Every structure is written in structure tokens, then in C-alpha cells.
Amino acid sequence: MSAPPNQDRFSRVISYLRVSVTDRCNLRCFYCMPDKGVPLLPHEEVLTYEEILRVVRAGLRLGITKVRITGGEPLVRRGIEGLVAEVAALPGITDLSLTTNGVLLAEKAAALRKAGLCRVNISLDSRQKERFARITGCDLQERVREGISAALSAGFSRVKLNVVLLAGMNTDEAADFAEMTLATAMDVRFIEYMPVAGRRNFDEKLFAPAAEARALIEERFGALVPEPAEAMDGPAVMARIPGAPGRVGFIGAVSGHFCETCNRLRLTPDGRLLPCLFSGAEIGLKGPLRAGASEEEIRALLHGAILSKPKSHREFPEDRGRGMSRIGG
């Protein structure tokens, strides 16, 4: 029996496409983008919504069923609700989610849910106003809080809060973040700071293992109750404070690689397809798309990306040449 078209050389089934729709953002988180920013892509270099839809349609024919919209900050791109509606309407899409910093979410949450968005992930690295401003370069925490409330009220099947652990800056807030799961059925996930742009741009002094956050939570609330893995948990190891309606999760991207279960491809805003976040390999789709490539030709490029996924990235590259804002969260 031949392998399914979305199975890679190591028997992993690739069913997940992360689509970055812009490299622009209304925050300046220092670990993602320098204070002065980075050169932005000219608008004509960013994939149009129709080009993105062509890629998603081709992916569906291969077995891609799960799509996440990212950025940059995806909500700064005009008409994002329309893209959500068009992707949600495609036959075969079983899950459509979005990652946002939450600044514009209060005004868009209801429309996104109505358009067909299933789930939303919101980034928040500190509950303390001054720390938030220091990390993000902006005094907009109240707007993020309003966005979280709007998301919880909008009826998404799951609301997740993403916390990037930064040693000496926010690790002492781990238990405070976990406490939020006692009041509402949201997921709070602690993510290790990663050398996405390469080791040369990685400040090792800021690295804190996910295990440190777990220890601080258990110090306050006692032993966490392990949660069985769900299909939409991704690489997170999930647990629960006893009796809490919400869950906590730990993503050990550096201390514990999860390459053996990776099921994703990434599409950058300028149309590069990444089989692996850290391998450095990229496949250009924008050129073929704008040269009139057929769906079958685009599907062949996606299939090639699936077959080129490495078993693991082994080590982090010295200099990636792209920061997270150019790759997609």
C-alpha cells in the first residue's frame, strides 16, 4: 500500500499549515523584533489573500485539514475576517485558528467567530503593566485584557494564552498566570524562549526551562493533574490544577525537542514554504503562483516540502536570517 500524500519520509502525517499573512505588528516585543523594527516587506511582495487560498486549496487535496493564521500580527491586515470566512468555507477544513497579540481583538473577536474561526491563541508575557510595556515596547496591556475578555465571550471552542518564558523578567509570574485557569476554562501555555533567528541572535541569559514554570505552579497549588493529550494541543504537555476548569500547558521547544511528532508546514508572508522552523530550507511558492502555476503544480511543491522535512533539526542554526516576524508565530 502506498503512503498517503501527506506522509513524510519518517511516517509523520503532515496535516497542519501555519499561514503568516503579514510581517507587520503593532507591538515591538524585544525577543521578536528590535526596538527600531526590521525592514518591512513591500506590500507587493506579500501574498494576496487569493494566493493564500490557492495554497490552502492545494494543501487540502494533500490532506492538510488544519490551518492557523499568524503574523506578524494578523489582525493589522485589512480584511482578515474575509480571509477567515473563505478558508472556513473550504470543504475539508476541520480546524481554523489564529494567533494574535490581542491588541485589536476586542473589536474583531465577534466578527472572527462569525466568519468561522474556531480557536484563538493570545500572546501575553506579563500580567504586570510595567513589565508588559518593557517586553513589548508599548503600553497596551489594557487593550490585550479587553481582547481576552472578548475572546472568552465570543464562543470560540478554545481560548489559549501563550506566555513566552523570559528568565529574570516573567518566570516569577508563572503561578499568577496559572491562577487564571481557576476562574475560566482557558488554556495558559508556557513556551520556552527559542533561538528562532539563530544562536547569534539568542540571549542565553533569558532562557528559562518550562520545568521551572511548572515547579513554581506546583509550589503554590500542589501537584498538577496530568491531562490526556487532545488533537489540538500540539506539542504542549497539558495538566490541570486540581478542580480548575482551565488547563496549563508546557512547551519545551528547547529543553525537549518534539520533532518526532511535528505535523506542520509554515507559509511565510512573502510566500516561502518552510518544512521545518529551524532547518533553514525554504521552498518558494510566490514565483510559481504569480507565473500562473496550476493547483496540481502547487500541490507538487507542497508534497515536495513534506518529503523534505528533516527527521529533526539536531541543533539550532547560527544565523537564520529571519526573525519570527518574518516567519510567522
Backbone torsions as a table, in degrees:
resi	resn	phi	psi	omega
1	MET	NA	130.2	-179.1
2	SER	-74.7	152.1	-179.4
3	ALA	-70.1	148.9	175.3
4	PRO	-63.0	153.3	-174.1
5	PRO	-65.4	-16.9	178.7
6	ASN	-103.1	20.1	175.5
7	GLN	-99.5	131.2	-178.9
8	ASP	-87.7	-174.1	-174.8
9	ARG	-69.9	-11.1	-177.9
10	PHE	-114.5	22.7	174.6
11	SER	68.4	16.0	173.2
12	ARG	-82.9	137.0	178.7
13	VAL	-94.1	117.4	-175.1
14	ILE	-94.8	106.2	-173.9
15	SER	-123.4	9.0	-166.9
16	TYR	-131.1	125.3	177.3
17	LEU	-120.3	122.8	175.5
18	ARG	-99.4	123.3	-173.2
19	VAL	-115.1	113.4	175.7
20	SER	-89.4	121.7	-174.7
21	VAL	-95.9	-9.5	179.9
22	THR	-163.3	154.5	172.6
23	ASP	-100.8	2.7	-179.2
24	ARG	-86.9	150.4	-179.0
25	CYS	-150.2	149.6	178.7
26	ASN	-97.2	7.3	169.3
27	LEU	-120.8	168.6	178.8
28	ARG	-132.8	59.5	179.1
29	CYS	-58.9	125.6	-169.0
30	PHE	-63.7	-27.4	-178.5
31	TYR	-82.6	-8.0	-179.5
32	CYS	-111.3	-38.6	-175.5
33	MET	-146.0	130.2	179.2
34	PRO	-60.3	161.9	-179.3
35	ASP	-52.6	-40.6	-178.0
36	LYS	-86.1	3.6	178.3
37	GLY	78.6	-172.1	176.9
38	VAL	-130.0	158.8	178.0
39	PRO	-57.7	127.1	-178.4
40	LEU	-85.6	149.4	177.0
41	LEU	-65.5	136.7	171.3
42	PRO	-59.7	147.0	-176.0
43	HIS	-55.7	-36.1	-177.1
44	GLU	-70.9	-14.2	178.4
45	GLU	-87.9	-11.0	-179.5
46	VAL	-87.5	137.0	179.0
47	LEU	-59.0	139.2	174.0
48	THR	-75.7	165.1	177.8
49	TYR	-62.1	-38.4	179.4
50	GLU	-64.1	-38.1	177.7
51	GLU	-66.0	-40.8	176.9
52	ILE	-61.0	-43.8	180.0
53	LEU	-63.2	-36.0	177.4
54	ARG	-62.8	-39.8	178.2
55	VAL	-66.8	-44.0	-179.7
56	VAL	-62.8	-42.8	179.1
57	ARG	-60.7	-42.3	178.4
58	ALA	-63.9	-39.3	178.7
59	GLY	-64.6	-37.4	178.6
60	LEU	-59.0	-38.0	-179.4
61	ARG	-67.5	-19.1	178.3
62	LEU	-92.5	-16.1	-177.1
63	GLY	116.5	7.8	172.8
64	ILE	-72.3	122.4	-178.3
65	THR	-123.1	-12.2	-175.1
66	LYS	-120.5	128.1	-179.1
67	VAL	-128.1	135.4	173.0
68	ARG	-121.5	132.6	177.7
69	ILE	-97.2	127.9	-176.4
70	THR	-134.6	-173.4	173.8
71	GLY	-140.8	-145.1	18.5
72	GLY	35.2	-154.6	174.1
73	GLU	-109.9	107.4	-173.0
74	PRO	-62.9	-26.3	-175.9
75	LEU	-76.4	-8.1	175.6
76	VAL	-82.6	-12.4	179.9
77	ARG	-83.3	127.3	-177.0
78	ARG	-61.7	137.0	174.9
79	GLY	79.0	17.6	-176.4
80	ILE	-60.9	-31.5	179.1
81	GLU	-62.2	-35.4	178.3
82	GLY	-66.0	-40.8	176.6
83	LEU	-62.4	-44.0	178.2
84	VAL	-56.0	-46.1	-178.4
85	ALA	-62.5	-40.8	-177.8
86	GLU	-70.3	-40.1	177.6
87	VAL	-67.4	-43.0	-178.6
88	ALA	-60.9	-29.7	-177.0
89	ALA	-81.5	-9.3	-178.1
90	LEU	-71.5	128.8	177.8
91	PRO	-61.7	130.7	179.0
92	GLY	107.1	-16.3	176.3
93	ILE	-74.3	119.2	-179.8
94	THR	-102.4	-17.9	180.0
95	ASP	-153.7	130.3	178.5
96	LEU	-131.8	119.8	-175.6
97	SER	-131.8	173.5	-177.1
98	LEU	-148.5	141.0	174.9
99	THR	-109.2	130.5	-175.3
100	THR	-142.5	157.2	173.1
101	ASN	-83.7	-5.0	173.2
102	GLY	86.9	-8.8	-174.3
103	VAL	-61.8	-38.7	-178.5
104	LEU	-103.3	7.3	-171.5
105	LEU	-71.8	-33.2	-177.7
106	ALA	-57.7	-38.9	-177.8
107	GLU	-85.9	-10.2	-175.2
108	LYS	-118.1	-12.2	-172.6
109	ALA	-57.4	-48.8	-177.0
110	ALA	-62.8	-42.7	-179.8
111	ALA	-66.4	-38.0	178.4
112	LEU	-64.9	-42.5	178.4
113	ARG	-64.0	-42.8	179.1
114	LYS	-63.0	-33.3	-179.6
115	ALA	-72.2	-17.1	177.6
116	GLY	119.3	6.7	177.3
117	LEU	-67.5	130.4	-176.9
118	CYS	-87.3	-46.3	-171.5
119	ARG	-137.7	158.6	178.6
120	VAL	-139.4	137.4	172.9
121	ASN	-109.8	131.7	-177.4
122	ILE	-120.1	128.0	179.9
123	SER	-86.8	130.3	176.1
124	LEU	-152.4	111.9	-173.5
125	ASP	-98.6	-6.0	173.8
126	SER	-157.7	142.0	174.2
127	ARG	-89.7	-5.7	-179.5
128	GLN	-95.7	128.6	-172.5
129	LYS	-55.5	-46.9	-176.4
130	GLU	-68.9	-40.5	178.5
131	ARG	-64.6	-43.0	179.1
132	PHE	-56.3	-46.0	-179.5
133	ALA	-64.0	-36.9	-179.8
134	ARG	-68.3	-38.9	-178.5
135	ILE	-74.1	-41.8	-173.0
136	THR	-95.4	-14.9	-177.0
137	GLY	76.7	7.7	-176.4
138	CYS	-141.4	145.4	178.3
139	ASP	-95.7	70.2	-174.0
140	LEU	-127.3	21.1	-176.0
141	GLN	-61.1	-37.5	-178.1
142	GLU	-61.8	-36.3	178.3
143	ARG	-67.6	-35.5	176.8
144	VAL	-66.3	-42.8	177.9
145	ARG	-59.7	-41.3	177.1
146	GLU	-63.9	-36.7	177.9
147	GLY	-64.8	-40.1	177.8
148	ILE	-62.6	-45.6	179.4
149	SER	-61.5	-41.5	179.8
150	ALA	-65.3	-38.6	179.1
151	ALA	-65.1	-41.9	179.6
152	LEU	-65.7	-27.4	-179.5
153	SER	-88.3	-15.2	-171.4
154	ALA	-80.1	-17.5	177.8
155	GLY	93.9	21.5	174.8
156	PHE	-64.4	148.6	-179.4
157	SER	-67.2	-24.9	177.0
158	ARG	-155.4	134.2	171.7
159	VAL	-114.3	125.7	-179.3
160	LYS	-119.5	139.9	175.6
161	LEU	-107.6	124.4	-179.6
162	ASN	-102.6	125.1	178.9
163	VAL	-119.1	114.7	174.3
164	VAL	-81.7	120.7	-178.1
165	LEU	-74.9	128.0	-178.9
166	LEU	-130.3	109.7	-175.5
167	ALA	-57.2	132.7	178.8
168	GLY	77.9	0.2	-177.7
169	MET	-122.3	-39.2	-177.4
170	ASN	-147.2	-0.2	-177.5
171	THR	-62.5	-28.9	180.0
172	ASP	-71.4	-5.4	177.7
173	GLU	-95.4	2.9	-174.5
174	ALA	-55.0	-46.8	-178.9
175	ALA	-68.4	-34.3	177.1
176	ASP	-63.7	-41.1	176.7
177	PHE	-64.7	-45.0	-179.1
178	ALA	-61.3	-31.8	179.9
179	GLU	-60.5	-24.7	179.3
180	MET	-63.1	-26.3	-179.4
181	THR	-75.1	-9.9	176.6
182	LEU	-77.6	-20.8	-175.8
183	ALA	-101.6	-22.8	-176.0
184	THR	-151.5	157.4	-174.9
185	ALA	-85.4	50.9	174.4
186	MET	-99.7	162.7	172.3
187	ASP	-98.5	133.5	171.3
188	VAL	-114.0	119.4	-173.4
189	ARG	-117.8	132.6	-179.3
190	PHE	-102.0	120.6	-171.8
191	ILE	-115.5	129.2	178.0
192	GLU	-67.6	138.5	173.6
193	TYR	-61.3	127.0	-172.3
194	MET	-117.2	149.6	175.5
195	PRO	-82.4	62.1	-176.0
196	VAL	-60.7	-40.4	-179.1
197	ALA	-84.9	4.4	179.6
198	GLY	109.4	158.9	-176.3
199	ARG	-63.3	-29.1	-179.2
200	ARG	-63.3	-28.7	-177.8
201	ASN	-103.9	16.5	-174.3
202	PHE	-108.5	124.5	179.1
203	ASP	-93.4	100.1	-175.6
204	GLU	-61.0	-25.2	-179.5
205	LYS	-66.1	-19.8	-179.6
206	LEU	-89.3	-7.7	-176.0
207	PHE	-74.9	132.0	174.1
208	ALA	-133.3	129.3	179.7
209	PRO	-70.3	148.8	178.5
210	ALA	-59.1	-29.7	179.4
211	ALA	-61.2	-28.9	178.7
212	GLU	-66.9	-41.7	177.9
213	ALA	-63.4	-42.2	179.7
214	ARG	-61.9	-42.5	-179.8
215	ALA	-61.8	-40.6	179.6
216	LEU	-66.7	-36.3	178.1
217	ILE	-67.7	-44.3	-178.6
218	GLU	-70.2	-26.5	176.3
219	GLU	-63.2	-35.0	-179.8
220	ARG	-89.0	-40.7	-170.1
221	PHE	-109.7	-1.5	-176.0
222	GLY	85.8	-179.2	-175.2
223	ALA	-59.6	132.4	176.6
224	LEU	-75.6	149.8	178.5
225	VAL	-93.4	119.3	179.4
226	PRO	-60.0	142.2	178.7
227	GLU	-109.7	137.8	175.7
228	PRO	-63.2	144.0	-178.3
229	ALA	-66.2	137.0	174.4
230	GLU	-109.3	159.5	-174.3
231	ALA	-58.9	-32.1	-175.3
232	MET	-96.6	10.2	-179.5
233	ASP	-79.1	-18.5	-177.9
234	GLY	61.3	-139.1	-176.9
235	PRO	-82.5	-0.2	-176.0
236	ALA	-71.5	137.0	170.3
237	VAL	-90.9	115.5	-170.6
238	MET	-99.5	148.3	178.1
239	ALA	-152.4	177.9	-176.4
240	ARG	-145.7	138.2	167.6
241	ILE	-66.5	132.5	-176.9
242	PRO	-49.1	124.7	178.1
243	GLY	84.9	-4.0	-176.9
244	ALA	-78.9	140.8	175.2
245	PRO	-73.2	-26.5	179.3
246	GLY	-98.6	177.5	-177.0
247	ARG	-126.9	160.6	170.2
248	VAL	-115.8	150.8	-179.3
249	GLY	-137.6	155.2	-176.6
250	PHE	-132.7	123.6	-178.6
251	ILE	-115.2	101.9	-177.6
252	GLY	-91.6	67.6	-174.5
253	ALA	-64.3	-26.4	-178.9
254	VAL	-103.3	-47.4	-175.8
255	SER	-75.7	-22.7	-179.6
256	GLY	-146.0	90.9	-177.6
257	HIS	-59.2	145.8	177.8
258	PHE	-124.2	33.4	-177.7
259	CYS	-57.6	-34.0	-174.7
260	GLU	-65.5	-16.8	179.3
261	THR	-113.2	9.3	-177.5
262	CYS	-64.7	128.5	-177.1
263	ASN	-125.3	25.6	-168.4
264	ARG	-127.9	156.0	165.5
265	LEU	-121.0	157.0	178.0
266	ARG	-124.5	136.0	175.5
267	LEU	-112.2	119.2	-178.1
268	THR	-80.8	163.5	-178.4
269	PRO	-61.4	-27.0	179.1
270	ASP	-96.2	19.4	169.0
271	GLY	81.7	27.5	174.3
272	ARG	-100.0	135.2	-179.8
273	LEU	-100.5	123.5	-177.3
274	LEU	-108.0	113.5	175.8
275	PRO	-68.9	-28.0	-178.3
276	CYS	-144.5	137.0	-177.5
277	LEU	-60.0	-32.1	-172.0
278	PHE	-114.4	-1.5	-174.4
279	SER	-77.2	-25.2	-177.3
280	GLY	90.8	-14.1	179.2
281	ALA	-73.3	136.0	178.5
282	GLU	-139.7	142.7	178.8
283	ILE	-119.7	123.5	-177.2
284	GLY	-78.8	125.5	176.4
285	LEU	-109.1	-23.6	-174.5
286	LYS	-62.6	-43.9	179.8
287	GLY	-57.8	-55.4	177.8
288	PRO	-59.0	-40.7	179.5
289	LEU	-58.5	-44.0	-175.7
290	ARG	-82.8	-10.3	175.1
291	ALA	-93.2	4.4	176.4
292	GLY	87.9	24.0	179.8
293	ALA	-57.0	143.1	178.0
294	SER	-75.9	165.7	176.8
295	GLU	-59.9	-37.0	179.3
296	GLU	-63.0	-38.6	179.3
297	GLU	-69.2	-40.5	176.8
298	ILE	-64.9	-41.1	178.5
299	ARG	-60.7	-37.8	179.2
300	ALA	-65.3	-37.5	177.3
301	LEU	-66.6	-40.8	176.2
302	LEU	-63.1	-42.1	179.3
303	HIS	-63.2	-39.0	177.0
304	GLY	-62.9	-37.9	177.6
305	ALA	-64.3	-41.4	178.8
306	ILE	-61.1	-44.8	-178.4
307	LEU	-71.4	-19.2	-179.6
308	SER	-92.4	-1.5	178.4
309	LYS	-58.8	128.4	178.4
310	PRO	-74.3	160.2	176.9
311	LYS	-62.1	-39.2	174.6
312	SER	-160.9	166.4	178.6
313	HIS	-88.7	-6.3	174.5
314	ARG	62.2	-62.1	176.7
315	GLU	-142.2	162.5	-177.9
316	PHE	-81.3	142.1	-178.5
317	PRO	-65.8	157.2	-179.5
318	GLU	-69.0	-47.0	179.2
319	ASP	-146.1	114.5	-174.1
320	ARG	-77.6	-28.7	-177.6
321	GLY	83.9	-9.9	177.7
322	ARG	-135.3	136.2	169.3
323	GLY	-89.8	178.0	-177.2
324	MET	-63.2	-30.9	-179.4
325	SER	-65.8	-23.5	179.1
326	ARG	-94.5	-9.2	-178.1
327	ILE	-104.1	-48.3	-176.4
328	GLY	115.7	128.3	-175.2
329	GLY	-73.3	NA	NA
